[in-house]
């Protein structure tokens, strides 16, 4: 499984879409942490992929905010 690419985020054009996706990914990351703490199996690369996508979405959100101002 490859890392998420920034090109995949071209479909997100509004801040509302980006923020809802970030919220969804943060909940997913929380669920991964809960599973890890309760000794259930979680693939370690899932953390990396989710964190990377959140960072990419935050960057896209900040660039959209700069263009708006």
Secondary structure as the mmCIF struct_conf table of DSSP 4:
data_model
#
loop_
_struct_conf.conf_type_id
_struct_conf.id
_struct_conf.beg_label_comp_id
_struct_conf.beg_label_asym_id
_struct_conf.beg_label_seq_id
_struct_conf.end_label_comp_id
_struct_conf.end_label_asym_id
_struct_conf.end_label_seq_id
HELX_LH_PP_P HELX_LH_PP_P1 UNK A 2 UNK A 5
HELX_RH_3T_P HELX_RH_3T_P1 UNK A 6 UNK A 11
BEND BEND1 UNK A 14 UNK A 14
HELX_RH_AL_P HELX_RH_AL_P1 UNK A 15 UNK A 37
TURN_TY1_P TURN_TY1_P1 UNK A 38 UNK A 39
HELX_RH_AL_P HELX_RH_AL_P2 UNK A 44 UNK A 68
#
